[in-house]
Every structure is written in C-alpha cells, then in structure tokens.
Amino acid sequence: MSDVPRWRAVRLDDVEGVPWRGSELVWHPLRAELGTRIAGMAAYTAERAGQEVVEDHVEASDGRGHHEVYAVLRGRAAFTLDGEPLDAPAGTFVAVPPDVRRHAVAAEPGTAVLALGGPAAFEPSASEWIERARPHLADDPARARAVLDDLRRERPDSPGLRFGEALLAAAQGDADAARRWLAEAVAREPLLRAEAAGDPLLAGLVERD
C-alpha cells in the first residue's frame, strides 16, 4: 500500500498569492494547489481595507457564462452587485448568475474571499431534500411535506422522492403506504434496498428476496 495519501489539504496562507493581471487583486490558485476539478476555485486576499477582492466583471461577457459563488472566509467584504451594495461579513455566501455585474473590496484588513465557479450543470442528490425533511417527519409533517413537494417539482422521477415519501408515511404510522413507496423507490434504484435496511424507520418494511 502506498504511503502517499489520496487526499490533499492546504492552508490558504500557504498558497502563493499572485498579483492578478498586474492589479492589486491578490489571487491564490486553490484549485491547482488542491488538484481538484469539481469547479473553478480560487481565493482572493486583501491586506488593507479598500483593496479589491473581486474584480469588476460580468461572467457572461466572456462567453463562458459561469455561475459563481463567493464565500467570505474572514474579515468583511463590501460587494456591489448590479449597482446594489451588499455588506458581507465572514460567513456570508453570495451566489451570482453570469449576467450580474459584480465587484467587491475588503471592508477590513485581512479579508479573504473564496470564489467557486462553473457551468450550471450539477444535479443535486435527492438526499439534500430528504435530510432537510427528516427532522420534521414525525413532529411537523406539514413542513416535511413541503420539502418533499419541492423535491417533486425539481426531480419528479427521482427514486429518492419515493424513498422520502416512504419515510414520511412510516413516520406517520402508515406502514402500507410506506411499503408501496419503498417498493417504487427500490424498483427504480435497487441500491436503495440496502439504505432502507439500515434506516430505523424503514428497516422493518424492506421486502426480503
């Protein structure tokens, strides 16, 4: 077995800061440092307040049309989005479609902003909705129902939708409906049988081969 780990971890401050195209913008090429291709990924840092951390641009104008998300990692950033100001302290996430003009400067020394970008091609897993609904299955079924209805609008053919419906029915004591939904889910995605067998709400409802 190789002693070389298959994962990679870096600290932002250890990633070289490169002046972006001769400007005051300091670019840290995180994607290349991490060796990942999940999305375009970079960080921008500022030593002083007023220093640029997101260049003034519109993504759609360059033909790529990337959607971007900015995360303020530390400090505070002052964004301007289509002319509207946004105060963004550390912990703020900003999603920007390609045709919105965006710009940001540091509002505090030491500000760092992570930028993620790429085409809008990612298809989220149904588990996003299921795990949002799960805490409410028994105590607030209307809230759980609203989450599953949102999944139905986004992914009407998803096996995960059927799995979520089975969870909700089981939590409400409707074992027959839960079995029907679970059977549909497993018919569409057989791997869900094992997941159901390990779920406290569904384990007793899994049909044995």
Disulfide bonds with the S-S distance in Angstrom:
none
